[in-house]
């Protein structure tokens, strides 16, 4: 359908990774635009090469060329345009995957600027004209929902909410991304994280944290989850002091007891 895919979900559920894997599956390049507050056209789409333009002006002065029309034409020709991620995605010989990551971090004016790009796959440059993609990119937009994205943009996209994976799926991911870990430790760690996500924490651990935790436990030669191992490595899973304290003050022990009762821990 050549419509952008708009992904929302908690941080760490794998939205960005989906775009990376999609580029591998399609055997095409990945062009990533990381959004942030204050992101503008010069950083996201294009900007004029000021150094080359200044050189053109100096050369015209040295040649005593007084033809302003020709000078202006030289200053704003296509070769003077520096391509940023959005324009790069429209000028490839093969459709790339364009990842617009964490759009909710950008300002609303930039969100409005994207409407032309996402609906027409083109960018209008006032001094040059309209640059349209011969091979439209496959667009993936992600949002952690720190603010609501406007309906005008969502209408141009296909929407999907990304949940945390269930235990079976997360274990499969851990097996692939932490192949050095034992099956027992991987299973115990995944079950622990799955239960931790039911706790009221400021920031729930994502899949990336699960993978890092399993790798950290493996590096410490931990064969099975135990209170000391969990306590020593909580900083891999949790990124806020309040969450670490809450888990250490009782939640970790409760979860370990649940795992023992379910015969996951022996």
C-alpha positions as CSV (number, residue, x, y, z in Angstrom):
1,X,0.0,0.0,0.0
2,X,3.0,2.3,0.2
3,X,1.8,3.8,3.5
4,X,4.1,4.6,6.5
5,X,3.9,2.2,9.4
6,X,3.3,4.1,12.6
7,X,4.4,2.1,15.7
8,X,3.5,3.1,19.3
9,X,4.4,1.3,22.5
10,X,6.4,1.4,25.7
11,X,10.1,2.1,25.3
12,X,12.1,-1.1,24.9
13,X,9.4,-3.2,23.2
14,X,11.4,-3.4,19.9
15,X,9.9,-0.8,17.7
16,X,13.3,0.5,16.4
17,X,14.6,-3.1,16.1
18,X,11.6,-3.9,13.8
19,X,12.8,-1.3,11.3
20,X,16.4,-2.6,11.4
21,X,15.2,-6.2,10.8
22,X,12.9,-5.0,8.0
23,X,15.8,-3.5,6.1
24,X,17.7,-6.8,6.4
25,X,14.7,-8.8,5.2
26,X,14.2,-6.5,2.2
27,X,18.0,-6.4,1.6
28,X,18.0,-2.6,1.4
29,X,19.7,0.2,3.3
30,X,18.3,1.7,6.5
31,X,18.2,5.5,6.8
32,X,17.5,6.6,10.4
33,X,16.3,10.0,11.5
34,X,16.5,10.3,15.3
35,X,14.0,12.9,16.5
36,X,14.6,15.4,19.3
37,X,13.3,18.7,20.6
38,X,14.2,21.5,18.2
39,X,14.8,19.2,15.2
40,X,14.5,21.3,12.0
41,X,14.6,21.1,8.2
42,X,18.4,21.6,8.1
43,X,19.1,18.6,10.2
44,X,16.3,16.4,8.9
45,X,15.8,17.2,5.2
46,X,18.4,19.4,3.6
47,X,20.5,22.5,3.8
48,X,22.4,24.6,1.3
49,X,26.2,24.2,1.2
50,X,27.1,27.7,2.5
51,X,30.8,27.1,2.0
52,X,30.4,26.3,-1.7
53,X,28.0,29.1,-2.2
54,X,30.5,31.6,-0.7
55,X,33.2,30.2,-3.0
56,X,30.9,30.8,-6.0
57,X,30.4,34.4,-4.9
58,X,34.1,34.9,-4.5
59,X,34.8,33.4,-7.9
60,X,32.2,35.6,-9.5
61,X,33.7,38.7,-7.9
62,X,37.2,37.7,-9.1
63,X,35.9,37.2,-12.6
64,X,34.0,40.5,-12.4
65,X,30.8,38.6,-13.4
66,X,27.9,41.0,-12.7
67,X,25.2,38.7,-14.0
68,X,23.1,38.3,-10.9
69,X,20.7,35.9,-12.5
70,X,23.4,33.5,-13.4
71,X,25.0,33.8,-10.0
72,X,21.8,33.1,-8.3
73,X,21.2,30.1,-10.6
74,X,24.7,28.8,-9.7
75,X,24.2,29.3,-6.0
76,X,21.0,27.3,-5.9
77,X,21.7,24.5,-8.3
78,X,21.1,20.8,-7.2
79,X,24.7,20.2,-6.5
80,X,24.7,22.8,-3.8
81,X,22.1,20.9,-1.8
82,X,23.3,18.8,1.2
83,X,21.1,15.8,1.7
84,X,19.9,15.0,5.2
85,X,18.0,11.7,6.1
86,X,14.6,12.6,4.7
87,X,16.0,13.8,1.3
88,X,18.5,10.9,1.2
89,X,15.6,8.5,1.6
90,X,13.9,10.0,-1.5
91,X,17.0,9.9,-3.8
92,X,18.1,6.3,-3.5
93,X,18.3,4.0,-6.5
94,X,16.5,1.3,-4.5
95,X,13.7,1.9,-2.0
96,X,15.4,2.1,1.5
97,X,13.8,1.7,4.9
98,X,13.3,5.2,6.4
99,X,13.1,5.1,10.2
100,X,11.7,8.2,11.8
101,X,12.5,7.3,15.4
102,X,10.8,8.7,18.5
103,X,8.7,11.3,16.6
104,X,7.0,12.2,19.9
105,X,10.3,13.9,20.9
106,X,10.1,16.4,18.0
107,X,8.1,19.6,17.9
108,X,4.7,19.9,16.3
109,X,5.9,22.2,13.5
110,X,8.3,19.5,12.3
111,X,5.5,16.9,12.5
112,X,3.5,19.2,10.1
113,X,6.5,19.4,7.8
114,X,6.5,15.6,7.4
115,X,3.0,15.6,5.9
116,X,4.2,16.2,2.4
117,X,7.0,13.7,2.7
118,X,4.7,11.0,4.0
119,X,1.8,11.5,1.6
120,X,3.6,12.4,-1.7
121,X,7.1,11.1,-1.0
122,X,8.5,14.5,-2.1
123,X,10.2,17.5,-0.6
124,X,9.6,21.1,-1.8
125,X,12.7,23.3,-1.9
126,X,11.6,26.9,-2.5
127,X,14.8,27.9,-4.4
128,X,14.9,24.7,-6.5
129,X,11.5,23.1,-6.8
130,X,10.0,19.8,-5.9
131,X,12.2,16.7,-5.4
132,X,10.1,13.6,-5.8
133,X,11.2,10.0,-5.0
134,X,11.6,7.7,-8.0
135,X,11.7,4.8,-5.5
136,X,9.6,5.7,-2.5
137,X,11.1,4.5,0.8
138,X,9.5,2.0,3.2
139,X,8.7,4.3,6.2
140,X,8.6,3.2,9.8
141,X,7.7,5.9,12.4
142,X,8.0,5.1,16.1
143,X,6.7,6.9,19.2
144,X,7.0,6.2,22.9
145,X,3.8,8.4,23.4
146,X,5.4,11.0,25.5
147,X,3.0,13.3,23.6
148,X,0.1,12.6,21.3
149,X,0.9,12.7,17.6
150,X,-1.7,14.7,15.6
151,X,-4.4,13.0,13.5
152,X,-3.2,14.6,10.3
153,X,-0.1,12.5,10.4
154,X,-1.8,9.4,11.7
155,X,-4.3,9.4,8.8
156,X,-1.4,9.0,6.4
157,X,-0.1,5.9,8.2
158,X,-1.0,2.3,9.1
159,X,-1.1,2.1,12.9
160,X,0.1,-0.7,15.2
161,X,0.5,-0.8,19.0
162,X,3.5,-2.9,20.0
163,X,3.1,-4.8,23.2
164,X,5.8,-6.4,25.3
165,X,6.3,-10.0,24.1
166,X,5.0,-12.9,26.0
167,X,7.4,-15.2,27.9
168,X,7.7,-17.7,25.0
169,X,8.5,-15.0,22.4
170,X,10.9,-13.2,24.7
171,X,12.7,-16.4,25.5
172,X,13.1,-17.0,21.8
173,X,14.6,-13.6,21.4
174,X,17.0,-14.1,24.3
175,X,18.2,-17.4,22.8
176,X,19.1,-15.6,19.6
177,X,20.7,-12.5,21.1
178,X,22.4,-14.2,24.1
179,X,23.5,-17.5,22.7
180,X,26.2,-18.0,25.3
181,X,23.6,-18.3,28.2
182,X,22.4,-21.6,29.4
183,X,18.8,-22.6,28.7
184,X,18.0,-22.7,32.4
185,X,19.3,-19.2,33.2
186,X,17.6,-17.7,30.1
187,X,14.2,-19.2,31.1
188,X,14.5,-18.0,34.7
189,X,15.6,-14.5,33.7
190,X,12.7,-14.2,31.2
191,X,10.2,-15.4,33.8
192,X,11.6,-12.9,36.4
193,X,11.3,-10.0,34.0
194,X,7.8,-11.0,32.9
195,X,6.7,-10.8,36.5
196,X,8.6,-7.6,37.1
197,X,6.6,-5.9,34.4
198,X,3.5,-6.4,36.5
199,X,5.0,-4.2,39.2
200,X,4.2,-0.5,39.3
201,X,7.6,0.9,38.3
202,X,8.5,4.2,36.8
203,X,10.2,2.5,33.8
204,X,9.5,-1.2,33.0
205,X,12.5,-3.2,31.7
206,X,12.4,-3.7,27.9
207,X,13.5,-6.6,25.8
208,X,17.0,-5.0,25.4
209,X,17.4,-4.9,29.2
210,X,16.4,-8.6,29.4
211,X,19.1,-9.5,26.9
212,X,21.7,-7.3,28.7
213,X,20.8,-8.9,32.0
214,X,21.2,-12.4,30.7
215,X,24.5,-11.5,29.2
216,X,25.6,-9.9,32.5
217,X,24.6,-12.9,34.6
218,X,26.4,-15.2,32.2
219,X,29.6,-13.1,32.4
220,X,29.4,-13.4,36.2
221,X,29.1,-17.2,35.9
222,X,25.7,-17.2,37.5
223,X,24.1,-20.6,36.8
224,X,20.7,-20.0,38.5
225,X,18.9,-16.9,39.8
226,X,19.4,-16.2,43.5
227,X,18.9,-13.2,45.7
228,X,22.5,-12.0,45.7
229,X,22.8,-12.3,41.9
230,X,19.6,-10.3,41.3
231,X,20.6,-7.7,43.8
232,X,24.1,-7.2,42.3
233,X,22.8,-6.8,38.7
234,X,19.5,-4.9,39.1
235,X,21.2,-1.8,37.5
236,X,21.2,-3.7,34.2
237,X,17.4,-4.1,34.3
238,X,16.3,-0.9,36.0
239,X,17.5,2.6,35.3
240,X,15.9,4.6,38.1
241,X,17.0,4.6,41.8
242,X,13.4,4.5,43.0
243,X,12.7,1.4,40.9
244,X,15.8,-0.3,42.2
245,X,15.0,0.4,45.8
246,X,11.4,-0.8,45.3
247,X,12.5,-4.1,43.9
248,X,15.2,-4.6,46.4
249,X,12.9,-3.8,49.3
250,X,10.7,-6.8,48.7
251,X,9.6,-7.3,45.1
252,X,12.6,-9.3,44.1
253,X,12.1,-11.7,46.9
254,X,8.4,-12.1,46.1
255,X,9.1,-12.8,42.5
256,X,11.8,-15.4,43.3
257,X,9.4,-17.1,45.7
258,X,6.8,-17.3,42.9
259,X,9.4,-18.8,40.5
260,X,10.3,-21.4,43.1
261,X,6.6,-22.2,43.7
262,X,6.2,-22.7,39.9
263,X,9.3,-25.0,39.9
264,X,11.1,-22.6,37.6
265,X,13.7,-22.1,40.3
266,X,15.1,-25.2,42.0
